[in-house]
Amino acid sequence: MTRELIKLENATKYFSVKNNIGQTETIVKAVDNISLTIDRGETLGLVGESGSGKTTLGRSILQLEELDSGELYFNGQELRHLSKKERKTYHKRMQIIFQDPYSSLNPQRTALDQVKEPLNLLFDKREAEEKAKDILKKVGFTESDFTKYPREFSGGQRQRIGIARAVAVEPEFILCDEPISALDVSIQAQIINLLVELQQDLGLTYLFISHDLSMVRYISDRIAVMYLGQIVEIGSTEQLFDNPQHPYTKKLLSAMTIADPIKAREQQKNKKVQPTNIPRTKEPKWVEVESNHFVMV
């Protein structure tokens, strides 16, 4: 068994976007020659502004987006060149928790039916129902909640149902795509703590995408910073926060909300990140600034 659960090599995904003026096409490099590993049992945080390519990268790992080129490995097995039938055996081992806990659920199905649905493909009806009940209890529901519909739950409770659906089929890897951004601040920490608890109990591996650096700092073992389709810095959480190297990483950290009002006022002028002002070399390369802490220069 390899230490690396997920491995990307030279992955690219480009989109062609039409400009309304003259209908000219622009190529957007959403994933631009990325090589990346995610170790078994770890949480890798992925940060960057909207449009940096975070979600496209995550969806490419799940093969919800087809890479244009590069290699994608899961537990040592290259996936891109498998047949559709062969890929299906890996689908249940990789799941996703969506950003919007309401639109990701079927409004016509009860909480129990939502979680039972993927289990019906793997177990007989009775076993699927028992497993679904156990999972719902594990994420904080009581039996009186099983027959309720999504509209009867709060946003945090709906996200718990989404989490229950994701872990129901016993995956090894879960893409957490902005799983707390649609929730009240008071609920966000509860969901993060639930994810940590499930990871410890079930041995899960997470790719945690978020723009909330404080939450990323709390949950992640390592953090990768994404800018214009590329990973520009990656290292342990402590390394990224204590010793950021790339100008974009420094800008992101400077934009964090801080408790000290005097420091907050001092940083206010520089709060908005301006990626277009950050210089890029024509042939960027990785430099290891300290053990397992890499920056693109």
TAQUI-V19799 format. One record per backbone hydrogen bond with DSSP energy under -0.5 kcal/mol. NH is the residue of the N-H (numbers start at 1). CO is the residue of the C=O. Records with the same first field share a line. If there is no record, write none. Layout:
NH=CO  CO
This chain:
5=38
6=38
7=73
8=36
9=71
11=34
12=69
13=31
15=28
17=15  26
19=24
22=20
23=19
24=21
26=17
28=15  26
29=27
30=13  28
31=13
32=229
33=31
34=11
36=8
38=6
40=3
42=39
44=42  206
45=43  222
46=208
47=224
52=49
57=53
58=54
59=55
60=56
61=57
62=58
63=60
64=59
65=59
67=65
68=12
69=12
71=9
73=7
74=77
75=5
77=74
78=76
79=72
80=72
82=79
87=83
88=84
89=85  86
90=87
91=87  88
92=88
93=90
94=91
95=173
97=175
98=96
101=99
104=100
105=102
107=105
109=106
111=148
112=146
114=110
115=111
116=112
117=113
118=114
119=115
120=116
121=118
122=119
123=119
128=124
129=125
130=126
131=127
132=128
133=129
134=130
135=131
136=132
137=133
138=134
139=135
140=137
141=136
145=142
146=142  143
148=145
150=109
152=149
153=150
158=154
159=155
160=156
161=157
162=158
163=159
164=160
165=161
166=162
167=163
168=164
169=165
170=167
172=93
173=93
174=205
175=95
176=174  207
177=97  175
178=176  209
181=178
183=180
187=184
188=184
189=185
191=187
192=188
193=189
194=190
195=191
196=192
197=193
198=194
199=195
200=196
201=197
202=198
203=199
204=199
205=172
206=42
207=174
208=44  206
209=176  207
210=46
213=211
216=212
217=213
218=214
219=215
220=216
221=43
222=43
223=235
224=45
225=233
226=47  224
227=230
229=52
230=227
232=225  230
233=225
234=294
235=223
237=221
240=236
241=237
242=238
243=239
250=246
251=247
252=248
253=249
254=250
255=251  252
256=253
261=259
264=260
265=261
266=262
267=263
268=264
269=265
270=267
271=268
277=274
278=275
279=277
284=281
287=295
289=287  293
290=293
293=290
294=234  292
295=287
296=232
297=285  295
